[in-house]
Amino acid sequence: MQLTESAERTRVLQRATGPIVELLTDAGQWTRVHSAHDPSAEASRWLDTSLAATHDGAAPALMFVIGAGAGFLLDEIERRGWVTRVVIVEPEASMARVLIERRDWRHWIADGRLSILVGPQYAGAAAVAQTLANAHRAPVLVHPVVERSLPDGVRAAHDVVSRLRFESAANGEARRAGASRVLLQTLTNAATMAREGDVATLNGLFTGVPAIISAAGPSLDANAPDLWVSQDRALMIACDTATRPLLTRGIPPHLVVGLDPSVANGCHLGGLNEPQRSWLVAEGSLHPRALDQFADRTFFFRVGHRHPWPWLGAHGLDRGTLDVWGSVLTAAFDLALRLGCSPIIFAGADLAFTNNRPYCRGTIFEAQWACWVAGGDTYDNIWKTQVDRWPAVEVADMNGAPARTAAHLVAFRDWLVDRSAAEPAGRVMNATGAGILHGGSITHALASLRLQGSPVLNQDDIQRRLRHAHGARLAPPSLVPAVHALLAGEDAATVRDWTAFAGGTLALDDLRSAVGAGRPTGDR
């Protein structure tokens, strides 16, 4: 018998009949994870028992497995011919190595059927959540030996599964609720997109140049003086909500990122004071009014390949993607990564209600707050009412103190931490000074201290680079025949697809109106 030490908590005993995997329990005892005689039959019984109550033995579309051991359960799923997607949430990292080393799982992963999240950090959980559908219905199988041996780790793994289910549900609800608006506004913007730039031309444009990403969290007020003295040493990237507060403080962003297609969000980018040197990076469904002040200074992107992008692409109009997880802050971070910026510094990114406030001062909400104050209310009471719209969630802030936040903000934080963990040490930094954005490889310091000694950037050169990239877009598409077909009702298959995507809520007149508004100039 040969002993192979995989790590201090897992060992594999090599025998003629096959490997025997042992785990060191929290109590300090070695215990076998699988049957020494027939682990495949054992896995079959585990699968049948776990699914008997909820699926009557039928194959689920998705399942979570906490503690998969060496993967004999996956072997059994494969033997049965099931196409079930499996998300393994493995509390013990050394056990995950045993799983990966026992056999080749590449075809599972390539087919999108296997995701492995490894404790204690469970890096990549946010990205996995984006790909899950109906996760609330998926059974959770817990390896009985792992459950007995690592109770604390299994409890943490259950928390991860709960987080995956929550984020999957929130993402799905957002897609369903906004599908019609996304579709129609993308069509309306089609002619503008044909004339404007492609985010793909920005890849690597500012390699090695520092970037500061500003969000509209409460701490942006305190961050503003530091940003003002740092603005000539970094590419300034603003989330849509933060653009107005920055401009009023004399900190014009080079790039503004817009994502949310709502009318209210469009107001953040309407009526801005002197944004002439700011360029907009806009998702294709952004409300048209948000585009008005950025004519000939817009780069468009898409999120995935949802409707109507397949149709637009078939007729010559396509744009690059940004990796987004529910928040414009995640889009801005992915943009900075694609630009090649380093370091990337966050400001105003509390992702929490610091000092019981929802936003910094100077957003479009300021006028409404002032009206309420004039009517006898107080700012503190107004902000408390705004914050209390979300169920209270408390997590540790960057100093270890409890911080009031909300579940969706924690989800955004987790995604940013997961993404930053893949970057070299020192590339991602948080200068917010408060809130919950910490963990992974994220470091903390004032932006001015981090950029001290960095060269002053040539502002004219920045504008020249952006102008050149904007001019590198593809030739305008020929949408005219396709537009005429839709307006005449001749493209019934496309109309059916779009109506199904929007949950059956679209009328043909809605599509005609949107496509008509988006027809290229001169083709009407």
C-alpha positions as CSV (number, residue, x, y, z in Angstrom):
1,M,0.0,0.0,0.0
2,Q,1.4,3.4,-1.0
3,L,0.5,6.6,0.8
4,T,0.2,9.9,-1.2
5,E,-0.1,13.1,0.9
6,S,-2.4,15.5,-1.1
7,A,-2.3,18.1,1.7
8,E,-2.4,18.0,5.5
9,R,-6.2,17.4,5.7
10,T,-6.5,14.8,2.8
11,R,-4.6,11.7,1.9
12,V,-5.0,9.1,-0.7
13,L,-4.1,5.4,-0.1
14,Q,-3.3,3.7,-3.3
15,R,-4.5,0.1,-3.4
16,A,-4.8,-2.5,-6.2
17,T,-8.6,-2.2,-6.0
18,G,-8.4,1.6,-6.4
19,P,-7.6,4.7,-4.3
20,I,-9.0,5.2,-0.8
21,V,-9.5,8.8,0.1
22,E,-9.2,9.9,3.8
23,L,-10.0,13.2,5.4
24,L,-8.8,14.6,8.6
25,T,-11.9,15.7,10.6
26,D,-12.3,18.7,12.8
27,A,-11.9,16.3,15.7
28,G,-8.5,15.3,14.5
29,Q,-9.3,11.8,13.3
30,W,-8.7,10.3,9.8
31,T,-11.9,9.0,8.2
32,R,-12.7,7.4,4.9
33,V,-14.6,9.6,2.4
34,H,-15.7,6.7,0.2
35,S,-16.4,3.0,0.4
36,A,-13.2,0.9,0.1
37,H,-15.0,-1.8,-1.8
38,D,-17.5,-0.2,-4.2
39,P,-17.5,3.6,-4.2
40,S,-19.6,3.7,-7.4
41,A,-22.5,1.8,-5.8
42,E,-22.2,4.0,-2.8
43,A,-22.5,7.1,-5.0
44,S,-25.5,5.6,-6.8
45,R,-27.3,5.1,-3.4
46,W,-26.4,8.7,-2.3
47,L,-27.8,10.1,-5.5
48,D,-31.1,8.0,-5.4
49,T,-31.7,8.8,-1.7
50,S,-31.0,12.6,-2.1
51,L,-33.4,12.9,-5.1
52,A,-36.1,10.6,-4.0
53,A,-38.2,13.2,-2.2
54,T,-37.8,16.2,-4.6
55,H,-37.3,14.6,-8.0
56,D,-38.6,11.1,-7.7
57,G,-35.3,9.8,-9.0
58,A,-35.4,11.9,-12.2
59,A,-32.5,13.9,-13.4
60,P,-32.5,17.5,-12.3
61,A,-31.3,20.2,-14.7
62,L,-29.0,21.6,-12.0
63,M,-27.7,20.4,-8.6
64,F,-25.4,21.7,-5.9
65,V,-23.0,19.3,-4.3
66,I,-21.3,20.2,-1.0
67,G,-18.3,18.0,-0.7
68,A,-17.9,15.9,-3.8
69,G,-15.0,13.8,-2.6
70,A,-13.1,12.2,-5.4
71,G,-16.0,12.6,-7.8
72,F,-17.7,9.2,-7.9
73,L,-21.0,10.9,-7.9
74,L,-20.1,12.6,-11.2
75,D,-19.2,9.2,-12.6
76,E,-22.6,7.9,-11.7
77,I,-24.4,10.9,-13.3
78,E,-22.3,10.2,-16.4
79,R,-23.1,6.5,-16.3
80,R,-26.8,7.3,-16.3
81,G,-26.6,9.5,-19.3
82,W,-27.9,12.6,-17.4
83,V,-27.0,16.1,-18.7
84,T,-27.3,17.6,-15.3
85,R,-25.3,20.7,-14.5
86,V,-23.3,20.3,-11.3
87,V,-22.0,23.1,-9.1
88,I,-19.5,21.6,-6.6
89,V,-19.0,23.7,-3.4
90,E,-16.0,22.1,-1.8
91,P,-15.2,23.2,1.8
92,E,-11.7,21.6,1.8
93,A,-9.3,22.7,-0.9
94,S,-7.1,19.6,-0.7
95,M,-10.2,17.5,-1.5
96,A,-10.8,19.5,-4.6
97,R,-7.3,18.6,-5.8
98,V,-8.1,14.9,-5.3
99,L,-11.2,15.4,-7.4
100,I,-9.3,17.1,-10.2
101,E,-6.4,14.6,-10.2
102,R,-8.4,11.4,-10.2
103,R,-9.6,11.8,-13.7
104,D,-10.0,14.2,-16.6
105,W,-13.0,16.5,-16.2
106,R,-12.3,18.8,-19.1
107,H,-15.2,17.7,-21.3
108,W,-17.6,18.4,-18.4
109,I,-16.2,21.9,-18.0
110,A,-16.1,22.6,-21.7
111,D,-19.8,21.6,-22.0
112,G,-20.7,24.0,-19.2
113,R,-21.8,21.2,-17.0
114,L,-19.3,21.5,-14.1
115,S,-18.3,24.4,-11.9
116,I,-16.0,23.9,-8.9
117,L,-16.0,26.5,-6.1
118,V,-13.3,25.9,-3.4
119,G,-13.3,27.1,0.2
120,P,-12.7,29.0,2.2
121,Q,-12.8,31.9,-0.3
122,Y,-15.0,30.3,-3.0
123,A,-13.5,32.5,-5.7
124,G,-15.6,32.8,-8.8
125,A,-18.9,32.3,-7.1
126,A,-20.4,35.6,-8.4
127,A,-19.4,34.6,-12.0
128,V,-21.0,31.2,-11.6
129,A,-24.2,32.8,-10.3
130,Q,-24.6,34.8,-13.5
131,T,-24.9,31.5,-15.5
132,L,-27.4,29.8,-13.3
133,A,-31.1,29.5,-14.1
134,N,-33.9,28.4,-11.6
135,A,-31.2,27.8,-9.0
136,H,-33.9,27.9,-6.2
137,R,-35.3,24.6,-7.5
138,A,-31.9,22.8,-7.6
139,P,-31.4,20.1,-5.0
140,V,-28.4,20.4,-2.6
141,L,-26.5,17.1,-2.0
142,V,-24.2,17.1,1.0
143,H,-21.6,14.4,1.3
144,P,-22.5,12.7,4.6
145,V,-18.9,12.0,5.6
146,V,-17.8,15.6,4.9
147,E,-20.9,16.9,6.8
148,R,-19.9,14.9,9.9
149,S,-16.2,15.7,9.5
150,L,-16.2,19.4,8.7
151,P,-19.4,20.9,10.2
152,D,-18.1,24.5,10.1
153,G,-16.9,24.2,6.5
154,V,-20.2,22.7,5.5
155,R,-22.2,25.5,7.1
156,A,-20.0,28.0,5.2
157,A,-20.7,26.1,2.0
158,H,-24.4,26.2,2.6
159,D,-24.1,30.0,2.9
160,V,-22.4,30.0,-0.5
161,V,-25.2,28.0,-2.0
162,S,-27.7,30.4,-0.5
163,R,-25.8,33.3,-2.1
164,L,-25.7,31.6,-5.5
165,R,-29.5,31.1,-5.3
166,F,-30.2,34.7,-4.3
167,E,-27.9,36.1,-7.0
168,S,-29.3,33.8,-9.6
169,A,-32.9,34.8,-8.7
170,A,-32.1,38.5,-8.6
171,N,-30.4,38.3,-12.0
172,G,-33.2,36.4,-13.5
173,E,-35.8,38.8,-12.2
174,A,-33.9,41.8,-13.5
175,R,-33.7,40.2,-16.9
176,R,-37.4,39.4,-17.0
177,A,-38.5,42.8,-15.7
178,G,-36.3,44.8,-18.1
179,A,-36.4,42.6,-21.2
180,S,-39.0,44.7,-23.1
181,R,-37.2,48.0,-22.3
182,V,-33.8,46.6,-23.2
183,L,-35.0,45.3,-26.5
184,L,-36.9,48.4,-27.6
185,Q,-34.3,50.9,-26.5
186,T,-31.5,49.0,-28.2
187,L,-33.5,49.1,-31.4
188,T,-34.1,52.8,-30.9
189,N,-30.3,53.4,-30.4
190,A,-29.3,51.3,-33.4
191,A,-28.8,54.2,-35.8
192,T,-26.8,56.1,-33.2
193,M,-24.7,53.0,-32.5
194,A,-23.9,52.7,-36.2
195,R,-22.4,56.1,-36.2
196,E,-20.6,55.8,-32.9
197,G,-17.6,53.8,-31.5
198,D,-17.1,50.2,-30.5
199,V,-15.9,49.5,-26.9
200,A,-13.7,46.7,-28.5
201,T,-11.4,49.4,-29.9
202,L,-10.5,50.5,-26.4
203,N,-8.8,47.2,-25.5
204,G,-5.2,48.0,-24.4
205,L,-5.6,51.7,-25.2
206,F,-4.2,52.8,-21.8
207,T,-1.9,50.0,-20.8
208,G,0.0,50.8,-17.7
209,V,-1.9,54.1,-17.1
210,P,-3.4,54.5,-13.6
211,A,-7.2,54.7,-13.5
212,I,-9.5,55.9,-10.8
213,I,-13.1,54.6,-10.9
214,S,-15.6,56.8,-9.0
215,A,-19.0,55.6,-7.8
216,A,-21.6,57.7,-6.1
217,G,-21.4,56.1,-2.6
218,P,-21.6,58.3,0.4
219,S,-17.8,58.5,0.8
220,L,-17.3,60.2,-2.5
221,D,-17.8,63.5,-0.7
222,A,-14.8,62.8,1.5
223,N,-12.8,61.4,-1.4
224,A,-13.3,64.4,-3.7
225,P,-10.4,66.5,-2.4
226,D,-8.0,63.5,-2.9
227,L,-9.5,62.9,-6.4
228,W,-9.0,66.6,-7.3
229,V,-5.3,66.5,-6.6
230,S,-4.9,63.1,-8.3
231,Q,-6.9,63.8,-11.5
232,D,-3.9,64.8,-13.7
233,R,-2.1,61.5,-12.9
234,A,-4.9,59.0,-13.7
235,L,-7.5,58.2,-16.2
236,M,-10.7,59.2,-14.5
237,I,-13.6,56.8,-15.0
238,A,-17.0,57.7,-13.6
239,C,-20.0,55.5,-13.0
240,D,-23.1,57.3,-14.4
241,T,-24.5,58.3,-11.1
242,A,-21.2,59.8,-10.0
243,T,-20.7,62.0,-13.1
244,R,-22.7,65.0,-12.0
245,P,-21.1,65.1,-8.5
246,L,-17.6,65.0,-10.1
247,L,-18.3,67.7,-12.6
248,T,-19.6,70.1,-10.0
249,R,-16.4,69.6,-8.0
250,G,-14.2,70.4,-11.0
251,I,-13.2,66.7,-11.6
252,P,-14.2,66.0,-15.2
253,P,-14.1,62.3,-16.0
254,H,-12.4,61.1,-19.1
255,L,-14.8,58.2,-19.4
256,V,-18.4,57.8,-18.2
257,V,-19.9,54.4,-18.0
258,G,-23.7,54.0,-18.4
259,L,-25.6,50.7,-18.0
260,D,-29.1,50.9,-16.5
261,P,-31.7,51.4,-19.3
262,S,-34.3,53.1,-17.0
263,V,-35.6,56.6,-17.6
264,A,-34.4,57.7,-14.1
265,N,-30.9,56.5,-14.8
266,G,-30.9,58.4,-18.1
267,C,-31.4,61.6,-16.0
268,H,-28.0,61.1,-14.4
269,L,-26.4,61.9,-17.8
270,G,-28.9,64.6,-19.0
271,G,-28.2,68.3,-18.6
272,L,-24.6,67.9,-17.4
273,N,-22.5,71.0,-16.9
274,E,-19.6,71.1,-19.4
275,P,-19.0,67.4,-20.2
276,Q,-17.3,68.2,-23.6
277,R,-14.1,66.4,-22.7
278,S,-15.9,63.3,-21.3
279,W,-16.6,60.3,-23.4
280,L,-19.5,57.9,-22.8
281,V,-19.1,54.1,-22.7
282,A,-22.8,53.0,-23.1
283,E,-24.6,49.7,-23.0
284,G,-26.7,49.5,-26.2
285,S,-30.0,49.8,-24.3
286,L,-29.2,53.0,-22.4
287,H,-32.0,55.5,-22.4
288,P,-31.7,57.6,-25.6
289,R,-31.8,60.9,-23.5
290,A,-28.6,59.8,-21.8
291,L,-26.8,60.0,-25.2
292,D,-27.7,63.5,-26.1
293,Q,-24.6,65.3,-24.7
294,F,-22.1,62.7,-25.9
295,A,-22.8,62.9,-29.7
296,D,-19.6,61.7,-31.6
297,R,-18.1,60.8,-28.2
298,T,-19.7,57.5,-27.4
299,F,-18.4,53.9,-27.4
300,F,-21.1,51.3,-27.2
301,F,-21.0,47.8,-25.7
302,R,-23.3,44.9,-25.2
303,V,-23.8,42.5,-22.3
304,G,-23.9,39.0,-23.7
305,H,-25.8,38.2,-26.9
306,R,-29.4,38.7,-25.9
307,H,-32.1,40.1,-28.2
308,P,-32.0,42.1,-30.4
309,W,-28.2,41.7,-30.9
310,P,-28.4,38.4,-32.9
311,W,-30.6,40.3,-35.4
312,L,-28.4,43.4,-35.4
313,G,-25.3,41.3,-35.9
314,A,-26.8,39.5,-38.8
315,H,-27.3,42.8,-40.5
316,G,-23.8,44.2,-39.8
317,L,-24.1,45.9,-36.5
318,D,-22.2,44.4,-33.5
319,R,-20.3,45.8,-30.6
320,G,-17.8,44.4,-28.1
321,T,-18.9,43.1,-24.7
322,L,-18.1,44.1,-21.1
323,D,-18.4,41.6,-18.3
324,V,-21.1,42.9,-16.0
325,W,-22.7,41.7,-12.8
326,G,-25.8,43.8,-12.1
327,S,-24.0,47.1,-11.3
328,V,-22.4,49.8,-13.4
329,L,-19.5,49.6,-11.0
330,T,-18.7,46.1,-12.3
331,A,-18.9,47.3,-15.9
332,A,-16.5,50.2,-15.1
333,F,-14.0,47.8,-13.5
334,D,-14.1,45.4,-16.4
335,L,-13.6,48.4,-18.7
336,A,-10.5,49.5,-16.7
337,L,-9.1,46.0,-17.0
338,R,-9.6,45.9,-20.7
339,L,-8.1,49.3,-21.1
340,G,-4.9,47.8,-19.5
341,C,-4.9,50.3,-16.7
342,S,-2.7,49.8,-13.7
343,P,-3.2,50.5,-10.8
344,I,-7.0,50.6,-10.8
345,I,-8.2,52.6,-7.8
346,F,-11.8,52.7,-6.5
347,A,-13.3,55.8,-4.9
348,G,-16.8,56.4,-3.6
349,A,-17.3,52.6,-3.8
350,D,-18.8,52.1,-0.3
351,L,-21.3,49.4,-1.4
352,A,-22.8,50.2,2.0
353,F,-24.9,52.9,3.6
354,T,-22.0,54.7,5.3
355,N,-23.3,57.2,7.9
356,N,-26.8,55.9,7.1
357,R,-26.8,57.6,3.7
358,P,-27.7,56.1,0.3
359,Y,-25.5,58.4,-2.0
360,C,-23.0,61.2,-2.0
361,R,-24.2,64.8,-2.4
362,G,-24.8,66.3,-5.8
363,T,-26.6,63.5,-7.6
364,I,-29.9,64.1,-9.4
365,F,-31.6,63.1,-6.1
366,E,-30.4,66.3,-4.5
367,A,-33.2,68.5,-5.9
368,Q,-35.8,66.2,-4.5
369,W,-34.1,66.1,-1.1
370,A,-34.0,69.9,-1.1
371,C,-37.8,70.0,-1.8
372,W,-38.5,67.7,1.1
373,V,-36.3,69.7,3.4
374,A,-38.1,72.9,2.4
375,G,-41.3,71.1,3.3
376,G,-40.1,70.6,6.9
377,D,-38.3,67.2,6.7
378,T,-34.6,66.7,7.6
379,Y,-31.8,65.2,5.5
380,D,-31.2,62.5,8.1
381,N,-34.8,61.4,8.1
382,I,-34.9,61.5,4.3
383,W,-31.7,59.4,4.0
384,K,-33.0,56.9,6.6
385,T,-36.2,56.5,4.6
386,Q,-34.2,55.8,1.4
387,V,-31.9,53.3,3.1
388,D,-34.8,51.5,4.8
389,R,-36.2,50.6,1.4
390,W,-33.9,47.6,1.5
391,P,-34.0,44.9,4.1
392,A,-31.1,45.5,6.6
393,V,-28.0,43.5,6.1
394,E,-24.9,43.9,8.2
395,V,-21.4,42.7,7.1
396,A,-17.9,43.7,8.3
397,D,-16.5,46.9,6.7
398,M,-12.9,47.4,5.8
399,N,-12.1,48.1,9.4
400,G,-13.9,45.1,10.8
401,A,-16.9,47.1,12.2
402,P,-20.4,46.2,11.2
403,A,-21.7,48.1,8.2
404,R,-25.3,48.5,7.1
405,T,-25.7,47.4,3.5
406,A,-28.1,45.4,1.3
407,A,-27.9,42.0,-0.3
408,H,-27.5,43.3,-3.8
409,L,-24.6,45.5,-2.7
410,V,-22.9,42.5,-1.1
411,A,-23.3,40.6,-4.3
412,F,-21.6,43.4,-6.3
413,R,-18.8,43.4,-3.7
414,D,-18.3,39.7,-4.0
415,W,-18.1,39.9,-7.8
416,L,-15.4,42.7,-7.6
417,V,-13.4,40.7,-5.0
418,D,-13.5,37.6,-7.1
419,R,-12.4,39.4,-10.3
420,S,-9.7,41.3,-8.5
421,A,-8.3,38.1,-7.0
422,A,-7.1,37.1,-10.5
423,E,-5.0,40.3,-10.9
424,P,-1.4,40.8,-9.8
425,A,-0.8,42.1,-6.3
426,G,-1.1,45.8,-6.2
427,R,-3.1,46.3,-9.4
428,V,-6.5,46.8,-7.6
429,M,-6.8,49.3,-4.8
430,N,-9.6,50.9,-2.8
431,A,-9.3,54.6,-1.8
432,T,-12.9,54.9,-0.5
433,G,-11.9,54.7,3.1
434,A,-15.2,53.2,4.3
435,G,-17.7,50.5,3.3
436,I,-17.3,46.8,2.5
437,L,-15.1,46.6,-0.6
438,H,-12.3,44.6,0.8
439,G,-10.8,41.1,0.4
440,G,-9.0,39.2,-2.2
441,S,-6.0,41.1,-3.6
442,I,-7.6,44.6,-3.0
443,T,-5.3,47.0,-1.0
444,H,-6.2,50.3,0.6
445,A,-4.7,53.7,0.5
446,L,-5.4,57.3,-0.6
447,A,-5.2,57.7,-4.3
448,S,-2.8,60.6,-4.0
449,L,-0.4,58.5,-2.0
450,R,-0.5,55.6,-4.4
451,L,0.0,57.9,-7.4
452,Q,2.7,60.1,-5.8
453,G,5.6,60.2,-8.2
454,S,3.5,59.0,-11.1
455,P,3.9,61.1,-14.3
456,V,1.4,63.8,-15.1
457,L,-0.7,62.7,-18.0
458,N,-0.9,64.6,-21.3
459,Q,-4.6,65.4,-21.5
460,D,-4.4,66.2,-25.2
461,D,-2.8,62.8,-25.8
462,I,-5.7,61.1,-24.0
463,Q,-8.2,62.9,-26.2
464,R,-6.2,62.0,-29.3
465,R,-6.2,58.3,-28.4
466,L,-9.9,58.2,-27.7
467,R,-10.7,60.1,-30.9
468,H,-8.5,57.7,-32.9
469,A,-10.2,54.6,-31.3
470,H,-13.6,56.1,-31.9
471,G,-12.8,56.4,-35.6
472,A,-11.7,52.8,-35.9
473,R,-15.3,51.5,-35.7
474,L,-16.6,49.2,-38.4
475,A,-18.3,50.6,-41.4
476,P,-22.0,51.5,-40.8
477,P,-24.3,48.5,-41.4
478,S,-26.9,48.2,-44.0
479,L,-30.0,47.8,-41.8
480,V,-32.4,49.4,-44.3
481,P,-33.9,46.2,-45.9
482,A,-34.2,44.5,-42.5
483,V,-35.9,47.6,-41.0
484,H,-38.4,47.8,-43.9
485,A,-39.2,44.1,-43.5
486,L,-40.0,44.6,-39.8
487,L,-42.1,47.7,-40.4
488,A,-44.1,45.8,-43.0
489,G,-44.6,42.8,-40.7
490,E,-42.7,40.5,-43.1
491,D,-40.2,39.2,-40.6
492,A,-42.6,37.2,-38.4
493,A,-40.0,34.9,-37.0
494,T,-38.0,37.7,-35.5
495,V,-41.1,39.3,-34.1
496,R,-42.0,36.0,-32.4
497,D,-38.5,35.6,-30.9
498,W,-38.5,39.2,-29.6
499,T,-42.0,38.9,-28.1
500,A,-41.1,35.6,-26.3
501,F,-37.9,37.3,-25.0
502,A,-40.0,40.1,-23.6
503,G,-42.3,37.7,-21.9
504,G,-45.1,38.1,-24.4
505,T,-45.6,41.8,-23.5
506,L,-44.5,43.4,-26.8
507,A,-46.9,44.6,-29.4
508,L,-46.0,44.9,-33.1
509,D,-46.6,48.6,-32.9
510,D,-44.0,48.8,-30.1
511,L,-41.4,47.2,-32.4
512,R,-42.4,49.4,-35.3
513,S,-42.1,52.5,-33.2
514,A,-38.7,51.5,-31.8
515,V,-37.2,50.4,-35.2
516,G,-38.6,53.4,-36.9
517,A,-37.0,55.7,-34.3
518,G,-33.7,53.9,-34.8
519,R,-33.5,53.9,-38.6
520,P,-30.3,55.4,-40.0
521,T,-30.6,59.0,-41.0
522,G,-31.5,59.4,-44.6
523,D,-33.1,56.0,-44.8
524,R,-36.6,56.9,-43.7
